[in-house]
Amino acid sequence: MRAYNELYLSDAMSSLGGAFHYAINDCGISADEFMKDFLQSDLSEEFEKGNPWILSGASGIELIQRVFESTRRGFVSPSPSPVVYKTPEYWAGYYLAYFQWFTGMRFKDIFARVKLTEITAMYPVYREMDVTNFVEDLLERLDKAE
């Protein structure tokens, strides 16, 4: 059983994609540092539980501000870039939201075995494919990493 209804999925994917893009590209946080912040905050768990505000009530920027409130106190968020949906980081967040929803895996367990940089490196191959191809590949990578 999934944590939330599929009706929320598109919003959740867009929000998480925007969050990843904003944190890494606009805020200049490295992918590895961002993953630490993301997992340390309550955002990843609230996302997994299907909190409606997290899934579809907040933008990616609002999600990152919530993360940084608990992990980087005093961090001044820069203005967002105008185009976010064509970056590997956006794509990674977008597809990871689907992966997490589909599998029910915790982000903590995903990132314990596969780094975000490895996932963003999948972008050139999988960006035009159906998300189910990404899911199959990531499941194989996670199995190999055990």
Disulfide bonds with the S-S distance in Angstrom:
none
